[in-house]
Every structure is written in structure tokens, then in C-alpha cells.
Amino acid sequence: MKKFLPVLLAILLGSATASAQAPVDSSLLGVDILSLIGQKDNGTAIVNQSIEIRNALSRHIVANSSAKMQGYRVRIFFDSDRTARTKSAAIATEFSEKYPEVPVYRSHVSPYFKVAVGDFRTRADAQRFASKLSASGAYPYVFVVKEQINYPGF
């Protein structure tokens, strides 16, 4: 009985301290926090970070500025006739004027001249952009190609 009493006291005290813990706030359980940010201050979020983090990110961007990754582009021109060089240059220039924020890549792999646009990480993103270009009617033969791409900007 003497050995049983300390064990019983330990169990009773352990359950008493466990029930004395602060209650858990469950008001955010299952709530999309990003949607809450949008409701307050017109979607503005302020992030305070130290200068060391900003400097480290800047160093990382500079160090990896020439790095490539596997991704997708949208091919808007692909031809091998004798006027293909001129056509590819004209299409690249025209596209740059319409979509200045999207990078344009001209290439020549004999006998083809090619124009591809964008740096998309996923095929789905590239396909959405290809559909947009097809719907515009300006580029009738667009298709998604897997290529080495530049890291998309922030």
C-alpha cells in the first residue's frame, strides 16, 4: 500500500497540472490566413525583416543570376523556309512590344529558326499563357516546349 500511494498521488497531480494549462485558441482553426490579410487594410501586409536577411537574399540573387532550371516556354514561331530568319526577328520584335514583361528567346538550330517566350516553372502555367496567345489570334501555331529556363523573377 505504501508503494501504491506515491504512484496514485503522481497520477492525480499530473492530471491536475495537465488540466491547468492555458486553453488553445481555436478561432483560426481551418481559416485561410491569407484571406484575413485581404480583409484588413485592403490586402496590405507589412513584413519587417532585418537588413541581414535582405543582404543575404540580394547576395543569393546575384550569385545565381545566370543559373538555369528545367521549365517550360511557349513556342510562337518555328520555320525553316528562306525567309524564316527575317520572320523570326519580326515576330520577336512584335511580341516584345505587345508583352514587354515576358522574355523572348530567338534561336537557330539548323535548319529551323525558332521564337519561344516566357520562363514558366510548370507546364500548366505555360499552357495558360499559350491559350491566351492562341485566343488572341496573333499567333496561330503556339505550343509548349520543355527547355532550360532562367529563374523567374520575384
C-alpha positions as CSV (number, residue, x, y, z in Angstrom):
1,M,0.0,0.0,0.0
2,K,2.9,2.4,0.8
3,K,4.3,1.9,-2.7
4,F,0.9,2.4,-4.3
5,L,0.2,5.8,-2.6
6,P,3.0,7.8,-4.2
7,V,2.1,6.4,-7.7
8,L,-1.6,7.4,-7.1
9,L,-0.5,10.9,-6.0
10,A,1.7,11.3,-9.0
11,I,-1.2,10.4,-11.3
12,L,-3.6,12.7,-9.6
13,L,-1.1,15.6,-9.6
14,G,-0.2,15.0,-13.2
15,S,-3.8,15.2,-14.4
16,A,-4.4,18.3,-12.3
17,T,-1.4,20.1,-13.9
18,A,-2.4,18.9,-17.4
19,S,-5.9,20.4,-17.0
20,A,-4.4,23.7,-15.6
21,Q,-2.7,24.5,-19.0
22,A,-3.9,27.6,-20.9
23,P,-6.8,26.8,-23.3
24,V,-5.9,26.7,-27.0
25,D,-7.4,29.4,-29.2
26,S,-9.2,27.6,-32.0
27,S,-10.7,30.6,-33.7
28,L,-8.2,30.3,-36.6
29,L,-8.5,26.6,-37.0
30,G,-9.2,25.9,-40.6
31,V,-9.1,29.6,-41.6
32,D,-7.1,30.7,-44.6
33,I,-4.8,33.4,-43.0
34,L,-4.1,35.0,-46.4
35,S,-7.8,35.7,-46.9
36,L,-7.8,37.5,-43.5
37,I,-4.9,39.8,-44.7
38,G,-7.0,40.7,-47.7
39,Q,-10.0,41.7,-45.5
40,K,-7.9,44.2,-43.4
41,D,-6.1,47.2,-44.8
42,N,-7.1,46.5,-48.4
43,G,-4.8,43.4,-48.6
44,T,-1.7,45.2,-47.5
45,A,0.8,43.2,-45.4
46,I,3.9,44.7,-43.8
47,V,6.9,42.5,-43.4
48,N,9.6,43.6,-41.0
49,Q,12.9,41.9,-41.6
50,S,16.4,42.6,-40.6
51,I,18.9,44.1,-43.0
52,E,21.0,40.9,-42.8
53,I,18.1,38.9,-44.4
54,R,17.8,41.4,-47.2
55,N,21.5,41.4,-47.8
56,A,21.6,37.6,-47.9
57,L,18.7,37.5,-50.4
58,S,20.5,40.0,-52.6
59,R,23.7,38.1,-52.5
60,H,21.8,34.9,-53.4
61,I,20.1,36.5,-56.3
62,V,23.4,37.9,-57.7
63,A,25.2,34.6,-57.2
64,N,22.5,32.7,-59.1
65,S,21.6,35.2,-61.7
66,S,23.0,33.1,-64.5
67,A,21.6,29.8,-63.2
68,K,19.2,27.7,-65.3
69,M,16.5,25.3,-64.3
70,Q,14.2,22.9,-66.1
71,G,11.0,24.6,-67.1
72,Y,8.7,25.5,-70.0
73,R,8.4,28.1,-72.7
74,V,5.8,28.8,-75.3
75,R,6.9,28.4,-78.9
76,I,5.3,31.1,-81.1
77,F,7.3,30.6,-84.3
78,F,9.1,27.6,-85.9
79,D,10.0,27.6,-89.6
80,S,12.8,26.7,-92.0
81,D,12.0,28.5,-95.2
82,R,14.4,31.0,-96.7
83,T,12.6,34.0,-95.1
84,A,12.5,32.4,-91.6
85,R,15.3,34.5,-90.3
86,T,13.5,37.7,-91.1
87,K,10.1,36.4,-90.0
88,S,11.5,35.3,-86.6
89,A,13.1,38.7,-86.0
90,A,9.8,40.4,-86.8
91,I,7.8,38.1,-84.6
92,A,10.2,38.5,-81.7
93,T,10.1,42.3,-82.0
94,E,6.3,42.4,-82.3
95,F,5.8,40.1,-79.3
96,S,8.2,42.2,-77.2
97,E,6.1,45.3,-78.0
98,K,2.8,43.6,-77.0
99,Y,4.2,41.8,-73.9
100,P,7.2,43.8,-72.6
101,E,7.2,41.9,-69.3
102,V,7.6,38.4,-71.0
103,P,11.1,37.5,-72.1
104,V,11.6,36.5,-75.8
105,Y,14.2,33.9,-77.0
106,R,15.2,33.6,-80.6
107,S,17.3,30.6,-81.7
108,H,18.5,28.8,-84.7
109,V,19.0,25.1,-84.8
110,S,19.7,24.3,-88.5
111,P,17.6,24.4,-90.5
112,Y,14.9,25.9,-88.1
113,F,14.5,29.4,-86.8
114,K,12.5,29.5,-83.5
115,V,11.0,32.0,-81.2
116,A,10.0,31.0,-77.7
117,V,8.6,33.2,-74.9
118,G,8.4,33.1,-71.2
119,D,10.1,31.3,-68.3
120,F,7.4,29.1,-66.8
121,R,8.2,26.7,-63.9
122,T,5.2,24.5,-64.6
123,R,3.6,23.1,-67.8
124,A,0.2,24.4,-66.5
125,D,1.4,28.0,-66.3
126,A,2.9,27.8,-69.8
127,Q,-0.3,26.2,-71.2
128,R,-2.4,29.0,-69.7
129,F,-0.2,31.6,-71.4
130,A,-0.3,29.6,-74.7
131,S,-4.1,29.5,-74.6
132,K,-4.2,33.3,-74.1
133,L,-1.9,33.7,-77.1
134,S,-4.0,31.4,-79.2
135,A,-7.2,33.2,-78.3
136,S,-5.7,36.5,-79.3
137,G,-5.3,35.1,-82.9
138,A,-2.0,36.9,-83.4
139,Y,0.0,33.6,-83.0
140,P,-1.9,30.7,-84.7
141,Y,0.6,28.0,-84.0
142,V,1.6,28.1,-80.4
143,F,2.7,25.1,-78.3
144,V,4.5,24.4,-75.0
145,V,8.1,23.2,-75.0
146,K,10.3,21.9,-72.2
147,E,13.6,23.8,-72.0
148,Q,16.2,25.1,-69.7
149,I,14.8,28.4,-68.4
150,N,16.1,31.4,-66.5
151,Y,14.9,31.6,-62.9
152,P,11.7,33.6,-63.0
153,G,12.0,37.0,-61.2
154,F,10.5,37.8,-57.8
